[in-house]
Amino acid sequence: MDNVIGLEIIEVVEQAAIASARWMGKGEKDTADHVAVEAMRDRMNKIHMRGRIVIGEGERDDAPMLYIGEELGICTQPDAAQFCNPDELLEIDIAVDPCEGTNLVAYGQNGSMAVLAISEKGGLFEAPDFYMKKLAAPPAAKGKVDINKSATENLQILAQALDRSIEELVVVVMKRERHNDLIKEIREAGARVALITDGDVSAALSCAFSGTNIHALMGIGAAPEGVISAAAMRALGGHFQGQLVYDPDIVKTGLIGESKESNLARLKEMGITDPDKVYTAEELACGETVLFAACGITPGTLMKGVRFFGGGARTQSLVISTQSKTARFVDTVHMFETPKRPKALQLH
């Protein structure tokens, strides 16, 4: 799967990023998301695969989406027999967020990207579009920090694991009312807080790379993005834990079902019998082979955003593989068809 689909999934996120970037700074977050969705769908339908979306986006806020259960790839089309033998191909599970950080694109802010993760069938946790308490940390802290410990305890453990003082640590937290106490505790412990408005996949990823000056991600964010983050962190050897949040009173902001009781019933319908279970990266992305790909839409910590020039664009992407144990940064120049210019008016 790594060799066959690796390059093509880079093109999938590149096309989504380019489409969304055309709407950067225009204040149209739904349009920026919609065009990314359509570009991602169009490119995936050209890949020789039998793909199925297990984690889509848009359900929570009724935005454009690649819906859960949607089948993608040439070999899922009605005329598939003309191109391939569908029964001979590996079935692939796909988790996507075509425009992670729609507000960031709409308002021209840093940190938005197009992301996806794939694995063989059954290799990705099918998370509902709920919320998730998350803890991400560098590889040196893997298995040492724990989501069940307090932020203060984890900062002490993290400082020891990284051989630095707590005052030197930077923790990314989403700027939400639900995190007020968490932010206060982190600051009182002596660490520094980097607040973000959207896009915690990028923050989780940054924990696994030295030199980013991001040492942990703490707090509650969207569950689908948690699974996507876990796929990358598993391949990178970083620490990631996630715990589903099903109580609207805890989330405080955003939509999360009608009630705690209805959310619990839905989890049970999905086969999740222990709603309070803490999942590791290896449980959220358990496939034998897991691939993660991202492309910057606006500039970020790890990747530059899409840069347009006359007749083309330049993108920077990241593809991570558990099979080859690599994290590759890909710099691509895209040449567009030159539009025909109108002929000059001739005066007679």
N, C-alpha and C positions, 0 to 999 in steps of 0.2 A: 504493500500500500504506500509506503514511504516513497519508493522510486517511481511508481506509476502516477500517483496523484499529487505528490508534493509540490511540483511546479504549478500545477493547475489550481491548487487552492490558493497559491500566492496571487494568481491572476484573478481569482474570485474576489479576494479582499481589495486588490488594487482597483478593480472596476467599480466596486461599491464605494470606495474612498473617493475616486475621481468624480463619480456622479454626485455624491453628497457635497464635495468641496465646492462645486459650482454654486451652491446655495449658502456658502459661508458668509456670515455677516448680514444676511438679508432678513433675519428675524422670522424665518419660516421653518420652524423645527420639524413640523409634520411633513413638509415637502422634502426637506433634507433627508428625512428618514425614508420616505416613500421611494425616492429615486435610488437610494442605496439598496433597499429591498429588491426593487425590480432589477437593478444591475446584477445583484448577487444571484437572484433566481435565474436570470437569463444565462449567466456564465456557467452556473452549476448544471443547467440542463444540457450543456454541451460536453460534459465529462462522461466518459464511458464508465458508469457506475450505477449501482442501485442504491440510491441514498434516501434516507428518511429523516425528517426533522424531529428530533426528540426534545429539543429545547428551542423554542422560537421566541419572538418578542412582540410586544404590542398588546398582549392579552390584558395586562393590568390597566393600561391607560387608553385602550381602544385606538391605538396607533396603527399605521401600516405594519403588516407582519408577514413573516414566513411562518405559517401556522404549524403547530404540533401535529405530526402525522402526515404532513405533506411529503410526497415522494418527488425526488429530483434526480436528474441524470438522464442521459440519452436512453438508457435501458429501462426507464420507467415510462417512456412516452408511448402513445398508442401504436406508432409504427416502429417500435423497438427492434422487431425481428429483422428489419432491413439493415440495421447497424451492428447488432451483436446478439449473442445468445444470453439473455438475462439470467438464465439458471446457472450459468458458469461463473458469474461475477460475484465477488464478495459483497455482502450486504453491509452498508455503512450507516452508522448513526451520526447525525450532525447536530451540533449546537451552534447557534448563530446569534450575533447582534450586529446587523449591518451598519448601524450608526450608533456606537456606544458613546453617549454624551451628545444627544440631539441639541440641547440648549447651548452646549459649547460651540457647536457649528453655527447655530442660529445667531449667536451674539459675537462670533469671531474670537472665541476664547480658546486657550490651549488645552490639549489633552484628549481630543476626540479621535476615535479610530474605528475602523471596520474590523470585526473579529469573528473567527469561527474556530471550532474544534471538531475533529472527526475521530471516530474509532470504529472497529468492527461492531456488528450488531450486538447490543447489550453492553457495550463498553463505556457508556456514559450514563450517569444517574439522571433519570427523567424527573427533573425538579419542576414542581408547579410554579406558576408565576406569583410566588409569595415573596417574602423577604427572608434574609438569612443573616445571622450573626456570624461575623468572619474574623479570623485571625491569620494574618500572613506574616512571615518572617524569613530572614535569610537562611541558606542551607546550614550554616553553623549553629543555628538555634533549633533545627528540626528535631522534634520529639522532646525538646526541653521546655519550651514555652507551652502553655496549655490554655485553651479558651475558657476552661472552668476556673482558672485562677484570676485574681484581680489584675487590673492594668498595672498596678504598682508592683505586684509580684513578678509579672511577666517582664516588666522593664528591668528589674533587678537581674533576672535570669538572662535577658537579652544582652545587657551590658557585660555580664560575665562571659557569655558565649562569644561576644565580639571583641572582648578585651578593650573596652572603652568605658568611659563614665556615662552615667545616665544623662547628664547634661549634654552629651554629644549626640544623643539619639534623636531622630526625627520620626514622628508617628503621623501617618496620614489618617484623617478622620473626615467623613462627609459632614458638611455643615447642615445639621438637622437638629430640631428641637430635642429629639430623643437622645442626642449625644451630649447634651449640656453637662451632665454629671461626669461622663467619661472624659470629656475635654478638661474639665476642672481637675480630675484626679491625675491625669497625665501631666498636666502642668505643675501640680503640687508635688509630684514625684520628682520633678526636675527636668523632664524631657521637653522637647519642643514639639509643637503641633503644627502640621501643615493641613489647613482646611481646604477641601475641594467641594465644589457644588455638584459635580457629576463625574462619572467615569472611574469607578474603583477597580476595574480590571487592570488598567495601566498602573495604578498604585500597587496592586498585589504583585504584578510582574516586576516592578522596579525593585522590590525587596530582594529579589533573587540575583540581581546584578550589582556587583560592587561598583562604587563610584557614582551612584545615583543620588546619594545622600538621603535615601529613604530606607528606614530600617524596620518598619512594621506598618501594617494596615490593621486598624481595629474599628469595630462598630458594625452597624446593621446596614445592609444594602440589598439589592435585588438577588433572589436566589438563582435565576438562570445565569447571571453574570458570575455568580460564585462557582458554578460548575465549570464554566469556561476558564476562570482563573485557576481552578484546581487542575485542569488538564495541563495548563502551561507549567504550573508549579511542580506537578509530579515529574514532568520531563526535566525540569531544571534542578530538581533535588531540594527545592525550597520547602518551607513549612506552610501548610495551609490546613485549616480546620473550618468547618461550617456547621451551623445548627439552624434548622428551619425556625422561623418566627411566624406563628399563625394567629397571634393575638393582636387585633387592631389597636388596642390600648397601649401596647408596647411600641408599635411603629409610630403612632401619633400623626405622622404626615404621610400622605399617599393613600392609595386604595388597596385594600387587602381583604377582599371577600366581604360578605354581609355581617358575619359575626365569628367569634372564636369557635363556637360550636359547629357552624356550617363549614368552616375551614378544616376542623378536625375530621368531619365526615368526609370531606373531599380527599384528604390525605389517606384515609382508610380505603376509599374507593380506588386510589392509585396503588394500593398495596403497601403503604407506609404504616406499619403497625406500631412503631415507636417514634412518635412525632418529636420527641425531645432528644433523639440520638445525635451525638456529635460525630460528624463524618470527617474522615481524613481525605487528603488529595487522592490517595490510592483507592478509596472507596467511591469517591465522586467520579473519578476517571479510572475505571478498573480494567479497561481493555488491554489486550496484549500489546497493541500498537496504538498510540495516541499521537495525533498531529494537531498542532495549534498554529494558527496564522493570524497576523494582524497587519494592518496598513494604516499609517497615520493619515488622518483627515486634516486636522489642525496640528501645529507643532506640539510635541510632547517631550517627556523626559527621555524616552528611548528612541523615538523616531521623529523625523521631520514630517511636517504636513505636506499635502499636495501643493506643488508649485507649478503654476501654469506659465507657459511662454508661447510665443507666436508659433502656432502649428503643433503644439504638443504639451506634455506635462511630465513632471518628474515626481516619482513616489519613493518612499522608503518603507520597507516591510520587514517583518520578522517572522520566521517559520521555525518552530521548535518540534523536535521529534524524539519520542522515546526509543524508536528503533535504531536510529543512527546516533542517538545521544549527542545531538548538535542543536545549537541555536544560531541560525544564519540570518544576518541582516542583508537584505537585498535592495540595492539601489537601481531603479528602473527608469529609463527614459521612454515615454510613450509618444509615438509619432501619429498625429491625427491627420485625417484627410484634409488637405487645404481647401477651405471653402471657396467657391467661385466668387470672384469680386464682380460687382456690376460694371458693365462697360461705361466708359465716360460718355457723357452726352455730346453729341456732335451738332454744332450749330450750322445751319444752312443759310 
